[in-house]
Amino acid sequence: MTGPAETELLAADAAGIARAAELLRSGALVSFPTETVYGLGGDAADDRAVARIFDAKGRPRFNPLIAHVPDVAAVDRIAELTGRARDLAGAFWPGPLTLVLPLRADAGLSPLVSAGLTTVAVRVPDHPLARRVLEAVGRPVVAPSANPSGRISPTEAAHVVSGLGGRIEAVLDGGPCAVGVESTIVGFNPEPVLLRPGGLPTEAIESALGAPLSRRAEGAEINAPGQLSSHYAPDARVRLDAETARPGERLLGFGAVAGDVTLSESGDLVEAAANLFRMLHALDAAGDAPIAVAPIPETGLGRAINDRLRRAAAPRT
C-alpha cells in the first residue's frame, strides 16, 4: 500500500477540523492531537483504512488498536460497558484511560481493529480538537500513536511529519500534547487488571475502585496496544538509572540529576511525562551517541515514564 505524495498540514480551526473529518470519512489517514500523544486516525469500520494504518506504521497485525469515540453513548454502541468498567468510565472519561471491553457482535468495526480478539480497546479522549473531529466524523476512529511502530511517540505535529510525512494524508496541528505519554489501559478478567501504565496514575484508578489493580503477567499474550517488549525507541541506545553520563553519552536528567536536557528540574512527574517524548526526539535528532537516563521514581506518572523508558532500552528485535 502507498500513501499520498504529500501530507497536508491542517490548522486547528473550523476549516481544518472539517477537512480532517472529510478525509477520515473518505478512508484517508489523518493524525490529530489527543491529550496524551498525536494519534494516527482512520475509520474503524473501513478495512482498507485500518490496514493502511498498519502499513504506514509498520505495525504488526497482531497488535490491537484503540477505537476513539466522543462520548460514552458511542462506546455503548460498539462494546459492553458494565460493572466496574462503567464505574471507571464515569470517573475518568473523557481522559487518558483506555478500557478493554467485550466487543458487540453488531459493532461494525473492521476485525483488524481487535486483531481477531473478542474484545476491543476503547477511549474517550479529553482534547477539544480530538472530540470535535470525532463528533464530525460520526463513527469510531482508531488512532494509535502517529509514529513508525516501535519508535518514539509524537507529542507535536512536527514529530508526525518527520516520521510519517508522505505516508498519510494530513496532520491536524493542535500544538504540544499536555500529558505526553499514552493512555493507561485497564482490562477485566473479570476483575480490573492493569494492562499498560500511562497518563492516568494507577493510584487514581485504585482509589476509584477501592481496591488494588491486578497486574498483567509477564510473557502473557498481547491483548492490548503498547505491550511489545521493545517500543518507544530512539535510534540511539538507551541506558537507565544513570546518576552521571559515561564518556560519549548524553544525559537525560530528572530532579537533582541535571542532564544535557532535563525532564523536570523540580522533580515534577507531570512535567516530566509531558517532556519525555519531545526530549527523546531532540536527543535522537542531535546524533547517535548513547542516551543515559536519570532515575525516575516508580510512583504516580513515574510508572508510565519508566515503562516507556524500559521498552526504549530493551534489546531491539
N, C-alpha and C positions, 0 to 999 in steps of 0.2 A: 504494500500500500504506500501511496505517496501523499504528501501534504501540498499546500499551496506554495507558489513561488515566493511569496512574501507574506509576512504576518502583520495584520493591521494592529495599530496601537489606538485603542479607543479611550476617549476621555470619560471621566466619571460624572457624566451629566445625563440628562434625559435622552439625548440622541445616542450617546454611547451605550446606555442600558438597552434602548430599543434595538440597536444594531446587534448587540450581543445576544439578545433573546431571539431575534430573527435568524441569526446564524445557527444557534443551537437547535431551533425548531427545524431547520433545514438539514440537520445531520452534521453540521460543521463542529469543530472543536474550538472552544473559547476558554481561555484562562481568566479567572476572576478572583479577587481577593476575598478571603474569609478572615475572621479574627485570628485564626491560627496561622495558616500559610496560604499562598496562592494555590487554588485548585485548577486542575485541567478538566473543564466541563465538557460533557457530552450527554445527549439524550439517552437516558437509562433504558428506554424502550426500543431503541434503534440498534439492532445487532451490528450494523456496519460502523456506526459512530463509536460504539463501545469497543469494537475490535480495533478501530483506529487509535484509540487511547492506548491500548496495549502496544500497538505498533510504534506509535510516536515516542512512548516512554521506554520501549524495550523491556516491558514489564512481563514477568512470567504469567501465563494464563491461569495458573493455579492460585494466584494471589487475588483474593476478592477485592471488590471496590465498595466505596461508601456512597449510598444514594442520599443526595441532599434535597430537602424539601423545605417549604417556607413555614410550615406550622404542623401541629400535632394532628389536625384533621387529615392532612396529606399523608402522614405516617400511617394512620389507621387504614388507608386505602391500599397499602402495599404490605403491611406487616401486622402481626398480632401483638398489640401493646397492652399487657395486662399486669396485674400484681405489682411486684417491686419495680418492674420496668416502667410502669406508668407513674409510680411514685417518683422515680428518678427523673423521668421526663418532666413532671410537674415542677420539680425542684430546680432543674438545671437547663431546660430548653426555653428559649434559644441559648446556645452556649457551646463550649468546646468539649462536648460529651457525645460519643457515638455509642449506640446500643445495638447489639446483635440480636435480632428477633426472628421468630418463626415467619417465614415468607408465606404470604397468602397465595393460594393457588391461582387466583384471578388477578394477581398484581400487575401482570402485563409487562414485567421487566425482561430484558434480554437475559438468558441464562448465563451469559458471560459475567454479569454483574456479581452473582453469587458464587461463581466458579463451580457450579454444579451442586452446591450445598443446599440444604432445605432452609437455611437461614439467610437473612440479609442484614448488612450493616447500614444503619440509618442515622442521619444527623439533621438537626435544625440549627443552622449557623446563626451566630449573633453578629452580623455585619450588615450595615444598611444596604450596601451595594449588592451583596450576595442575595439578601432577601428580596430586593427589588427585581433582580434578574430572575430568580426562581419564580416569583409571582408572575412575571411577564411571560415566562416560558410555559407555565401552567401544567408541567408534568415533572416527575423526578429527574434530577440531573446527577450523574455520577461525576465525582470531582476529586480524584486522587491528587496528590501534590504534583504541581506542574514542573517537573524536572525529569531528566533521564533516570530510569529506575536505578536505585541504589546510590544515587548521588545526593549532594546537599540540597535540602528542600529550599524553595524560593520564598522569600518574605518581601520582595519588591518586584515590580514589573520587569525591571532590567534583568533580574536573575532568570525570569521565564524566557525572555527573548534570547539571552545568552545560551540557554540550554536547549530550547525548542523552536527558536526562530526558523521560519521556513517549513516547519513540520505541522503547524497548527494555523488556523485561520486568523485568530485575533487574541489580543490581550486587553482586558479592561483594567486600566491603571487607576487603582484606588489608593496609591501610596503604600507606605510600610504597614505590615501586619502588626497588630498590637500585642498578641500573645506570643507568637513566634515559634511555637512548637505545635505539632499536630494534636488532634483531639485525643482525649483519654477514651479507651474502648472498654466497655463492660459487656460481658455475655452472661448467660444464665444456664445453670447446669444441675438442678433447676435454680440453685441459689446464685446470687450475683458473684461473678468472677472477673478479676482484672485481667484483661487480655493485652492491653498496652497502656503504660502510663503516658500521660500527656498534659494538655493545657489546663485541665481541671484537677487540682490536687486530690490524691487518694483520700486524704484526711477529710475533705469536704464531703466526699461520697459516703464514706463510712459514718460520718456524723449524721447525714440524712437518713441512712439505713438503720442507724443504731446498732450496727454490728460490723465486724471486720469483713473485708472482701476476701474471697478465696483468690489464690494465685494460679495462673496457668502453669502447668507442669513443663519443665524443660524438655525439649525434644518432642512435644506434642504436635499433632498435625496442625498445619496452618488453617485457621478458621476465621481470621480477621486480617485486615491490612496491617502492615508495619511489623511483621513477626519474623522477617528474614534475618538471619544472624549477621550478615554484612549489609549495611544500609546506611543512608545519610552520609556517604563517604566523600571526602575531597580526593583529589589526585594524590596529594601528599600523604605520607604515612602519619599516623596519629599515635602519640604516647600519652597515657593518662596518669593522673595523680602526681604531677611533676611540681616539686617545690621550686625548682630552677630549671633553666634550659641547658641542655648539653651543647657542646660546640657544634655549630651548624644548624641548630634547631631555632624555630620561632616559638615564642611562648604566648599562649592564650591564657591571660590571667583572670583571677577572681579574688575579690576581697583583698586581704593583706599580701597576696602573691601578685605583684604587678607584672604585666607582660608587655609584649610589643603592642598588643591591644588587650583590653581588659573587659570582661563581660559585665562586671559591676564593681567599681572601686569600693563601694559601701557594703558589698556582700548581699545585695538585694536580689533574691532569686527571681522575682518577677521581671526586673530589668535584665537579668542575665538570660532568661528564656527568650525575651524579645530580641536580644542582641545575638543569640547563639549562631543561627544560620547566616546572618549578614556578615558576622565577623569571620566565620569559616570560609565564606565565599571570598572575602577580601584577602585573607591569608593565602588561600589557594591560588588566587589570581596573581599574587605577588611573586610566585616561584614554587619550585618543587621541594624546597627544604622541608624536613620533617616538622610537624607541629606538636609541641608539648602542651599539655593542658593542665592547669592548676586543679587541685582537688575541689570538688563541689559537694556540699553536704547532701546526704541521702535523705532529704526530708522535703515535704511540700513539692514545689515545682522542680526541686533538685532531682527528684526521682526521674522525671521526664527528661531533664537535661542529661543526666548520667546514662539513661537508656539510649539516647541518641548518640552520645559520645562512645559508649561501649560498642555500638554497632558500627560507628565510623572507624573505630580502631580494630575491628575484627579482621581476621585473615580474609583477603579478597578471594572470591570464587571466580 
